[in-house]
């Protein structure tokens, strides 16, 4: 608690950036073992505008609050289909609509929130232990996923009831 009070005073005096503050709060919640939907958030990315076309970049532990280990993307999702339908135990994820749009529904077992992604210069940060579902893909959409771990099938809760049990314990 003393650390939290110190950080609030420090943020006020030094005007720490919002991303740094959010990352601090996330680490505090992870330390306390609390992961709720409030830890999930949209993050704006740098957008360098140029008449020849725009450029956006992402660097580990800078624009996203984790070290990048893997990148994958979803594309050619047929109309009416949905993706994900799981929770990751230890993996942090950052989703971007690189093209087109889609919805991401996130729940912590109690609260639920829907995020509509449709711009390539912001994305959705999803910390571990939040259930996510992706749907409402527009034609030609591409979901770019940046993640903090290498693929591990054992890191997934694919059954919602098992996920809810894990959240209670």
C-alpha positions in Angstrom: 0.0 0.0 0.0 2.9 2.4 0.8 4.3 1.7 -2.7 0.9 2.6 -4.3 0.6 5.8 -2.3 4.2 6.7 -3.3 3.5 6.1 -6.9 0.3 8.2 -6.9 2.3 11.1 -5.3 5.2 10.5 -7.9 2.7 10.5 -10.8 1.2 13.8 -9.7 4.6 15.5 -9.2 6.3 14.2 -12.3 3.4 13.7 -14.6 4.2 10.1 -15.5 2.7 9.0 -18.8 -0.6 7.2 -18.7 0.9 4.0 -20.2 3.5 3.9 -17.4 0.9 4.3 -14.8 -1.4 1.6 -16.3 1.6 -0.8 -16.5 2.4 -0.1 -12.9 -1.3 -0.8 -11.9 -1.2 -4.0 -14.0 1.9 -5.2 -12.3 0.4 -4.4 -8.9 -2.7 -6.4 -9.7 -0.6 -9.4 -11.0 1.5 -9.2 -7.7 -1.7 -9.3 -5.7 -3.1 -12.1 -7.8 -6.1 -10.1 -9.1 -7.0 -10.1 -12.8 -10.2 -8.4 -13.8 -11.7 -6.9 -16.9 -10.4 -3.5 -15.8 -6.9 -4.7 -16.6 -7.9 -5.1 -20.2 -7.5 -1.8 -22.2 -7.2 -0.1 -25.6 -3.7 1.2 -26.3 -3.0 3.9 -28.9 0.1 3.3 -31.0 2.4 5.8 -32.6 1.1 7.0 -36.0 3.6 8.7 -38.3 1.6 10.3 -41.1 3.2 10.8 -44.5 1.7 11.6 -47.9 3.2 8.3 -49.1 1.4 6.3 -46.4 1.2 6.0 -42.6 3.6 4.0 -40.4 2.9 2.6 -37.0 5.4 0.7 -34.9 5.4 -1.5 -31.7 8.4 -2.3 -29.5 8.6 -4.8 -26.6 7.9 -3.2 -23.2 7.3 0.2 -24.8 4.0 0.5 -26.5 2.9 -2.9 -25.1 3.4 -3.9 -21.5 5.3 -7.1 -22.1 8.2 -8.6 -24.0 7.2 -9.8 -27.4 7.8 -13.5 -28.1 5.4 -14.5 -30.8 3.3 -13.0 -33.6 0.4 -14.6 -35.4 -2.5 -13.4 -37.4 -6.1 -14.5 -38.3 -7.4 -13.9 -41.7 -10.0 -15.2 -44.2 -12.4 -15.8 -41.3 -15.7 -16.9 -43.0 -18.8 -14.7 -42.3 -20.6 -15.6 -39.1 -17.6 -17.5 -37.6 -15.9 -16.7 -34.4 -12.4 -17.3 -33.1 -10.7 -17.7 -29.7 -13.1 -18.9 -27.1 -10.4 -19.4 -24.5 -8.3 -17.9 -21.7 -4.6 -18.0 -21.4 -3.0 -18.8 -18.0 0.2 -16.8 -18.3 0.3 -15.2 -21.7 -0.3 -11.5 -22.3 -1.9 -10.6 -25.7 -2.2 -7.5 -27.8 -4.7 -7.6 -30.7 -4.8 -5.2 -33.6 -7.2 -4.9 -36.5 -4.5 -4.7 -39.1 -7.2 -4.6 -41.8 -11.0 -4.4 -41.5 -12.8 -4.8 -38.2 -14.0 -7.3 -35.6 -15.3 -7.4 -32.1 -13.5 -8.8 -29.0 -15.6 -9.9 -26.1 -13.6 -10.2 -22.9 -14.9 -11.5 -19.5 -13.3 -12.2 -16.1 -16.2 -14.5 -15.2 -18.2 -11.7 -13.6 -18.1 -8.7 -15.9 -18.1 -8.6 -19.7 -17.0 -6.0 -22.1 -17.0 -5.8 -25.9 -14.3 -3.9 -27.8 -14.7 -3.0 -31.5 -11.3 -3.0 -33.2 -11.2 -1.2 -36.6 -8.0 0.9 -36.8 -4.4 -0.3 -37.3 -3.0 2.4 -34.9 -4.5 1.0 -31.7 -5.0 -2.4 -30.2 -6.5 -4.2 -27.3 -4.3 -5.4 -24.5 -5.5 -8.6 -22.8 -3.6 -9.8 -19.7 -3.6 -13.5 -18.6 -6.7 -15.2 -17.1 -9.3 -13.3 -19.1 -11.7 -15.2 -21.4 -11.8 -13.8 -24.9 -14.0 -14.4 -28.0 -13.6 -12.7 -31.4 -16.5 -12.3 -33.8 -18.2 -10.0 -36.2 -15.3 -10.1 -38.7 -15.7 -7.8 -41.7 -14.8 -9.0 -45.1 -11.0 -9.1 -45.6 -10.2 -8.4 -42.0 -6.9 -9.4 -40.4 -6.4 -9.8 -36.7 -2.8 -9.3 -35.7 -1.9 -10.9 -32.4 1.3 -10.0 -30.4 1.9 -12.3 -27.5 4.3 -12.7 -24.6 5.0 -16.5 -24.7 5.9 -19.1 -27.2 3.0 -21.4 -28.0 2.1 -23.9 -25.2 -1.1 -25.9 -25.4 -1.0 -26.3 -21.6 -1.4 -22.5 -21.2 -5.0 -22.6 -22.4 -8.4 -22.9 -20.7 -10.6 -24.0 -23.6 -13.6 -25.0 -21.5 -15.4 -22.0 -20.0 -16.6 -24.0 -17.0 -13.1 -25.0 -16.1 -12.0 -21.4 -16.6 -14.7 -20.3 -14.1 -13.5 -22.9 -11.6 -9.9 -21.6 -11.9 -11.1 -18.0 -11.4 -12.8 -19.0 -8.1 -9.7 -20.7 -6.7 
